[in-house]
Amino acid sequence: MDIAVILPCHNEEAAIAKVVEDFRLALPNARIYVYDNASTDNTSEVARAAGAIVGKEQQAGKGNVIRRMFADVEADVYLMADGDGTYDPSVAPKMIKTLVDGNLDMVVGSRVPVNSDEAYRRGHVLGNRLLTGLVVLIFGRGVTDMLSGYRAFSKRFVKTFPTASRNFEVETEMTIHALQMSLPMAEISAPYFKRIEGSQSKLSTYKDGFRILRFIALMMKEIKPLLFFSLLAGLFSFLSLALFVPVMEEYLSTGLVPRLPTAILSLGLMLAAIILLVCGLFLDSIARLRLEQKRLAYLTFPAPLNKSRSSS
């Protein structure tokens, strides 16, 4: 079975050599790829000296570099991790075994901080829980650590994943994609360490948190348009009724409509609500067709377990 370890990196010259070495020890038969994402240091040179296969993506953003890796690298099983030394390579064989034995498409390494204050900032913990809970509420079952960058994938997942996101929303997109397609996945615990000395975090708690929240709303519109537009229609209907009731009460008591602009605004809001609901119905049909097309593309690739059986 052909295994590829893929490591997206941005300015990780201080950590990448040890990360490559540790993954080589954990998975001696795997090919290790380091993709330099617009680094301004010597990440590429250090990774190449450590024995990794080095690729480059000049368009900055984690989503951009993952899109490039998924397009370039060919393998039966993919293991993705960050290049900062925070993930434990010794868990990698278990993740791959879980993927193959269970005939799964994704296994998520759920982070368990070794030194909670140093490894996992409280703001990140709270944000992860809130965003993960929101995704579960909208899209159904999910994982407990949606934003983990430590994952194992089947080839059929990698080659049919659209990668619409450009930055740190990409892990959210992976989870939503798996939920939308009802793909088999699992989650196992993985120790999470503080970053190697000299490596700096690129994740902004508030900026990237709001960016991920906006992306979830966008995915809701694309994948569940009927729910999305029904919520908007409900809001407009509520505002319309809130404006209409006082006008109607005054009309019933006096026979007059002195606040005509308010009545017109109420009518306009109700019409907008109806239009939004109709749009949701039409777009829901389109979303179902797109899901069917994605499912057919997914089925063109065999699962790792099926491939190993066919060769035996």
N, C-alpha and C positions, 0 to 999 in steps of 0.2 A: 504494500500500500504506500502510495506516494504522499508524504506529509510535507507541507510547507509552513514554516513559521514566518509570519509577516509582522514586521515591527515598524509602524509609522513614527518618524522622529522629527523634531524641530529643536535644534540647538541642544543636542544631548551628547556632546563629545565627552563629558565627564562620566557618563554612565554606560554608554552603549557597548563598550568593549566587554565589560563584566556581564551585561545582559546577554550578549551573543554567546559568551563562554558558558554561562549557566544553562542556557537553552540547548546548547550542543551537548552538555553533559546529561541533561534530562531526556533529550530526544536525539540520540547519536546518529540515527538514520535520516533525520529530517534535513531539508534544505532551509537555510535561514536567510531571509530577505530583510534588508533594512532599506526603507524608502525615506530619503532625505526630503523633508518638506520645507523648502525655501530657507534652509539653515544659513546662518551667517558665521558659523564657527567651522570646526573641522570634523563634523559628524561623519561625513562620507568617508574621509580618509581613515579615521579611527575604526569605523565599521569594516571597511575593506581590509585593513591590516589585521583585524580580528578574525577574518575568514568569511565574512558575510557577503552575500550577493547584494550589491548596492544599486538601487534605482533612485530616480529623482522626480519630484513633482514641484515645479516652480510656483504653481498657484497655491498660495498659502491657505491653510484650513484643513482640519483633520478629515472632514468629509471629502475634500478634494483628493487628498493623498490616498484615502481608502478606496475611492472610486478607481484611481489609477492602479493600485495594487490588485484589486479584484479583476480588473481587465487584463493586466499583464501576466499574472502568475497562474500557472496551470498545475493543479494537484488534485488528489482524491479527497484529502482532508486538509483544512486550513486551521492554523492556530494563530490568533491575533492577540498581541499584548502591546503595552506601551514600552518605550525604550528608556524609561527613567529608573528602572530597578524596583518599582513598587510592587510588582506581581511576582509570585513565587513560581519559578519554573518547575519545581518538583511536583506541582499539581498537574502539569500539562499531560503526562501519560494517562492519568485518571480521567481527565476531561476527554481525551481522544477515545479512550476505551469506552466511556459512557456514551459518546456519540455513536461509535460503530456498533457496539453490542446492542444498544437500544434502537438502532436504525433511525437516529434522530437527525435533524437538520441544524440544530444549534444547541450548544451547551454554554451557559453563562457561569463564569467564575464569580460568585457572590463574595464581595470583599468583607473580610473579617479583620479589622485593624489590629495589628500587633501592639503598637503604641498609639492608642486612639487619638490623643491630643496632637501628636506629631505627624502621624500618617494621614489622618482623615479629619479635616477641619470641620468644626461643628456646623458652620453655615452650609457646607457641602452635604453633610449628613441630613440636615433638615430639608434642604432643597431637593435632595434625591428622594426622600420619603414622600414629600408633597407631590412632586412630579410623577413618581411611580404610582402613587395612589390615584392621581387624576387619569393616567393612562388606563389603569385597571377599571376605573369607573366608566370610562368612555368605551373602551375596546374589549372589556372582559378580562379574563384571567391574564396574569402576567408573571413577571419575576419580581423578586424582592429588591434586587439591585439593578434597576433598568439602565443606569448610567455606567455600569462596569465596562471597561475596555478590554477585559480578559475573556475571550470567547473562542470556542471551537465551532467550525462550520463544515457542512457538507459542500461538495462541489455544486450541487444543484441550488443550494442557497446562494452561494457566492455569485454564480453566473446568471442568476435571475433577480438579483437584488438591484433595484434601480438607482440607489444612491443619489437621491435628489438634494440632500443636505450638503452644505459646504463646510460647516464647522463642527462644533461639539454636539450638534443635534444628531449626529450620525448614529450613535448608540440607541437613541430614542427611535429613530427611523427603523433600525434593525428589529427592535422589539415589536413595534407596531406592524411591520411587514410580516413577521412571524405570526402575530395574532390575527391579522387580516386573512392570511392564507391558511390559517389553522394548521401550521406546521408543527411537527413534533419537536419539543425542546425540553431541556432539563436545566437544573441549576445546582451547582455544588459549591461548597464553601471553599474559599481560597484566602490564605493569609495575605494581608495588605501591609506593606512596610512603608516607612518614611522614604522619601526620595534620597537617592545617593547624593552625597555631598558634592555641591557644584551644579546640581541640576535644579532648575526652577520651574514652578508650576506655570502653565499657560492658561489655566482655567480661571475666569473671573466669576466669582459667586453670583453677583447680581446681573452683570451684562449677559453672560452666557445663560444664566437661569431664565431671564426674560426671553432670550432668543429661543431657548428650548420650549418655553411656554407658548410662544407665538407659533413655533413649528407644530406643536401638538394641535393647536387650533386649526392650522392649515391642513394637517392630516385628517382631522375630523371633517372638515369641509370636503376634502377629496374622497375620503373612504366612506363616511357616513353623512352624505349631504342631506338626507331626509331629516335626520336628527338635528343637524346643524341649523338648517333653515327653519325647522319647526320651532326650535328654541327662539330664533329671531322673530318668527311670526307670532309666537306667544307673547314676547316682549312688546311688540308693536300693538297687538290686540289689547294687552293690559293698559298701555298708555292711551289707546283710543277710548276704551271704556271709562278710564279714569277722567278723561275730558268730557265724555258724552253724558255721563250720569248727572252731573250738576245742571247741564243744559236741559236735559229731559225733565228733571224735577221742576225747573223754573217754567218750562213750557206747560207742564201739566197743571201748575198752580196759577199761571197768569195767562196762558194761551199765547205768549209771545216768546220770540227767540232773540233777545237783545244781544247775546254774544255769538253772532253769526260766524265771525272768524274762527272761534273755538270749535263750533260745530263742523265747519269745513275742514279744519285740521284733524278733528276726530275721524271724519269720514276718510280723509286721505291716509291716515295711519292704518285704518282698517283695510283699505284697498291695498296698501303696501304689504300688510300681513298676508292677505290672500295671494298676492303675486309671489311673495317669498315661499309660501307653502307649495304653490304650483311649481316653482323652480326646483324646490327640493324633490318633488315627485319625479320630474323629468331627469334631474341629475342622478337620482338614485338608480334609475334604469341604466344610465350610462356607466355608473360606478359598478354595477353588477356585470355589465359586459366587459369592462376592463379587468375585473377580478377573474372572469372566466378565461380571458386571454393570458393573464399572468399565470394562472393555474396550468394551462396547456403548455406554456413555455417551461414551467417548472418540471412538468412530467417528462420532458424530453431528456432529462439527465437522470441516470441511475443513482440510487443510494449507495454509500460505501459498502454496506453489508451485502447488498444484492450483487455488486460487482465482484466482491471477494468470493461469493458463492459460485458465480458463473465461471470463475477461473479455476475453481477447485475440481 
